């Protein structure tokens, strides 16, 4: 296949890999096929629909390595669902009566794009597959090669998505500062709310990283600087059954003995209970263009703080959210290695004229390959049976009881 023009886009929420993945693709194309033109659509599908793009010039090609040192995305993101016509019309991205897939496909055709690289989650990449199919049905050959981005690490059947390891590490770093607040008041309750709508990976992995840090520290109990006060006392995930009363009884003993309680909370934990409470009051939660409940509007961290505060006899409660801190970080060394292997393969696959999402295929022996779009799905549950997670929970003193929905 002869590739003349390549387009890049990043979409969905941020993850600590976007900037580096963009840089890595530019570097690899420049290394292998420097004559290939590269463009980038600004703010993902928003830029594709509106025609806003950046032409990658020689200066950017020469300095693409700089992008590995930053978080965020230099070309910008947005949450745009091409099949949500009403939302697209309301935002002025298409006109009434238009088909967004047709508008986007025509723009790709007009721009002469041979290969589209999408860096995003399951929605981003399956939408790209729909675009490719539409163009093929209309006699235009477009190949789509996606890269898996999500801090939740919840893309089926991909073993490890880009940015998730860094996000977990940064979530632990955030907690190392915030948990110092346990001494700011007697009988302090700290709820560390962590991103994770339907998957508890980020919270679980961050808890393990925090516990590893905790185990390496020196303590001075004689002055009150004890490891117990800096510990994680509870971890709540969507995959775990929620028994508020039983946990309150356990944590009340911790509060009485230690003088504080520190909780790692995945924002998706307890969502069914929160929504049920809202609906009982005649309220309905707001939803985003993808139909997901806007978790920031229902504030699960505060709900948990309210549930536990009185039961634990807390004098003060604090809710701290690490999501934007962790997701906007630059990629760490582990993610940089993963990004390098995936961007190199993505370019190879595109030059060979194939399509798919690059990832270690859990259903085919963990081989790094271009996984068929038809097999890509979201909301993969975190596997709570893993031995390392059992060790995390043993340290908190919790029992592992699976949630019924998982």
Secondary structure, DSSP 8 states (H G I E B T S, - for coil): ----EEEEEE-SS--TTHHHHHHHHHHHHHHH-TTSEEEEETTTHHHHHHT-EEE--HHHHHTGGGGGG--S-TT------TT-HHHHHHTTSS-TT--HHHHHHHHHHHTT-SEEEEEE-HHHHHHHHHHHHHHHHTT---EEEEEEB-TT---BTBSS-BTHHHHHHHHHHHHHHHGGGGGSSSSEEEEEEE--SS--HHHHHHHHHHHHHHHT---BGGGTB-TTTTS--EEE-TTB---HHHHHHHHHHHHHHHSEEEEEEETTTTHHHHHHHHHHTT----B-TTS-B-HHHH-HHHHHHHHHHHHHT-SEEEEEE-HHHHHTS---HHHHHHHHHHHHHHHHHHHTT--EEEEEEGGGTTEEEEE-GGG-BS-----TT-HHHHHHHHHHT----B-TT-
